[in-house]
C-alpha cells in the first residue's frame, strides 16, 4: 500500500508541536526526550519519502508560482542605458 508523503508530513508536524507543548508545560524529561527521538526518526523518514516519491511535473523554475505568474524584469544600470542610447 502506497502512503502519500503528506501523511508523513502531518505525523511529523503533530509530533513536533506536541514536543513544544510538552516542554512548555514541564512534562517529565523522559517523555519529552523519547518523543524528541521519535520525532527525529520520523523527520528522517519524512525526508526520505518526499525525496523518493514518484512525482513528475512539466513546470520549471521559470513558471515561478502557478497562482501568480510573474514576468521577468529587465533592470539596466545608468551606464548601460547610455551605451544603448536610451
ChimeraX attribute file (.defattr): number of C-alpha atoms within 10 A of each C-alpha:
attribute: neighborCount
match mode: 1-to-1
recipient: residues
	/A:1	3
	/A:2	5
	/A:3	9
	/A:4	11
	/A:5	17
	/A:6	12
	/A:7	11
	/A:8	18
	/A:9	17
	/A:10	11
	/A:11	15
	/A:12	21
	/A:13	15
	/A:14	13
	/A:15	18
	/A:16	18
	/A:17	13
	/A:18	16
	/A:19	20
	/A:20	13
	/A:21	13
	/A:22	16
	/A:23	15
	/A:24	9
	/A:25	9
	/A:26	9
	/A:27	12
	/A:28	10
	/A:29	11
	/A:30	9
	/A:31	12
	/A:32	18
	/A:33	13
	/A:34	12
	/A:35	17
	/A:36	17
	/A:37	11
	/A:38	14
	/A:39	21
	/A:40	15
	/A:41	12
	/A:42	19
	/A:43	19
	/A:44	11
	/A:45	16
	/A:46	20
	/A:47	14
	/A:48	12
	/A:49	17
	/A:50	15
	/A:51	11
	/A:52	10
	/A:53	13
	/A:54	7
	/A:55	7
	/A:56	6
	/A:57	5
	/A:58	5
	/A:59	10
	/A:60	8
	/A:61	6
	/A:62	10
	/A:63	13
	/A:64	12
	/A:65	11
	/A:66	8
	/A:67	7
	/A:68	8
	/A:69	10
	/A:70	11
	/A:71	9
	/A:72	7
	/A:73	6
	/A:74	5
	/A:75	7
	/A:76	8
	/A:77	7
	/A:78	9
	/A:79	9
	/A:80	11
	/A:81	10
	/A:82	9
	/A:83	8
	/A:84	7
	/A:85	7
	/A:86	7
